[in-house]
Amino acid sequence: MGIIINTNEPETVWNAFRFGVTSLLMEHEVKVFLLGKGVESESIKDEKFNVQEQIGLFVEHKGQIFACGTCLKIRHIPGSEVCPISTMHDMLHIVEESERVLVFG
């Protein structure tokens, strides 16, 4: 399953990763591609919606995260171990190989 996150809105990002974790626990392969404002996901801090916790659970359960390199560069954000710099080709590959693709944002 592919999930594309194109927002930095805390509740939406939190729910996207919660869904990803649930899917992983049900033994689905899940890849997340962060696009646009979605590349800011790792830095979201919100009292109600603990995005970092959900990202941690997602990675712990073997989910993969990719982040648009151009979107990171525009925002002067370096790639990270959790969210490596990726390309449109990587996003296309996720879309092509996935039976289903969900877009949040």
Secondary structure, 3 states (H helix, E strand, C coil): CEEEECCCCHHHHHHHHHHHHHHHHCCCCCEEEECHHHHHHHHCCCCCCCHHHHHHHHHHCCCEEEEEHHHHHHCCCCCCCCCCEECHHHHHHHHHHCCCEEEEC
